[in-house]
Amino acid sequence: MQKNMTRQIHLANWKYAYAGGVSVAIAGLSGCALSPSINVMGSYFPAWIVCCLIGIGVTALAHYLFARWKLFDELWPLPILYPCLVCFVSCLLWLTLFR
């Protein structure tokens, strides 16, 4: 009797887990419906791609300025600095222009 009840509880837990997973998937897919798009020569691009490209460009400009002003000694974790700078500029653009 105990074994049968344990199996029923186990199956009930799987049903809840499955229902929760389906709910999360549906909620995630519904968030894509209202994403802002930008028309670039007749083709629509998601706005986050444009923000990332501008962030990469601003980081390249910052790299040029850091080299010109000889600031590489003060900015010692460069492999961490540049991705953080890209992320910061991209998120800042996204928040100011599209939210």
C-alpha positions as CSV (number, residue, x, y, z in Angstrom):
1,M,0.0,0.0,0.0
2,Q,2.8,2.4,0.9
3,K,4.6,1.8,-2.4
4,N,1.5,2.6,-4.5
5,M,0.9,5.9,-2.6
6,T,4.5,6.9,-3.1
7,R,4.1,6.3,-6.8
8,Q,1.0,8.4,-7.0
9,I,2.8,11.3,-5.2
10,H,5.7,11.0,-7.6
11,L,3.4,11.2,-10.6
12,A,1.6,14.2,-9.1
13,N,4.9,16.0,-8.7
14,W,5.7,15.3,-12.4
15,K,2.4,16.8,-13.5
16,Y,3.0,20.0,-11.5
17,A,6.5,20.2,-12.9
18,Y,5.3,19.7,-16.4
19,A,2.5,22.3,-16.0
20,G,5.0,24.8,-14.6
21,G,7.4,24.2,-17.5
22,V,4.7,24.7,-20.0
23,S,3.6,27.9,-18.3
24,V,7.1,29.3,-18.3
25,A,7.5,28.5,-22.0
26,I,4.3,30.2,-22.9
27,A,5.1,33.2,-20.8
28,G,8.5,33.5,-22.5
29,L,7.1,33.2,-26.0
30,S,4.4,35.9,-25.3
31,G,7.2,38.4,-24.5
32,C,8.5,38.3,-28.0
33,A,5.3,39.7,-29.5
34,L,5.9,43.4,-28.8
35,S,9.6,43.7,-29.4
36,P,10.7,46.9,-31.1
37,S,12.1,46.6,-34.6
38,I,14.1,49.1,-36.7
39,N,13.7,49.3,-40.5
40,V,17.1,49.2,-42.1
41,M,16.9,49.3,-45.9
42,G,13.6,47.4,-45.9
43,S,14.6,44.7,-43.5
44,Y,13.5,44.8,-39.9
45,F,16.1,44.2,-37.2
46,P,15.5,43.8,-33.5
47,A,16.4,47.0,-31.7
48,W,18.7,45.1,-29.3
49,I,21.0,44.2,-32.2
50,V,21.3,47.8,-33.2
51,C,22.0,48.7,-29.6
52,C,24.8,46.1,-29.4
53,L,26.4,47.3,-32.6
54,I,26.4,50.8,-31.4
55,G,27.8,49.6,-28.1
56,I,30.6,47.8,-29.9
57,G,31.3,51.0,-31.9
58,V,31.5,53.2,-28.8
59,T,33.8,50.7,-27.2
60,A,36.1,50.7,-30.2
61,L,36.2,54.5,-30.0
62,A,36.9,54.3,-26.3
63,H,39.8,51.9,-27.0
64,Y,41.2,54.4,-29.5
65,L,40.9,57.2,-26.9
66,F,42.4,55.0,-24.2
67,A,45.4,54.3,-26.4
68,R,45.8,57.9,-27.4
69,W,45.7,59.1,-23.8
70,K,48.0,56.2,-22.7
71,L,45.5,55.0,-20.1
72,F,46.2,51.3,-20.5
73,D,48.3,51.1,-17.3
74,E,45.4,52.4,-15.2
75,L,42.9,50.1,-16.9
76,W,44.5,46.8,-16.0
77,P,41.7,44.2,-16.4
78,L,41.1,45.0,-20.1
79,P,39.5,41.6,-20.9
80,I,36.9,42.5,-18.3
81,L,36.6,46.2,-19.1
82,Y,35.7,46.0,-22.8
83,P,32.8,43.5,-22.5
84,C,31.5,45.5,-19.5
85,L,31.7,48.7,-21.5
86,V,29.8,47.1,-24.5
87,C,27.1,45.8,-22.1
88,F,26.8,49.1,-20.3
89,V,26.5,51.2,-23.5
90,S,24.1,48.7,-25.1
91,C,21.8,48.6,-22.1
92,L,21.9,52.4,-21.6
93,L,20.9,52.9,-25.3
94,W,18.1,50.3,-25.0
95,L,16.7,51.9,-21.8
96,T,16.9,55.4,-23.1
97,L,15.6,54.8,-26.6
98,F,13.2,51.8,-26.4
99,R,11.8,51.6,-22.9
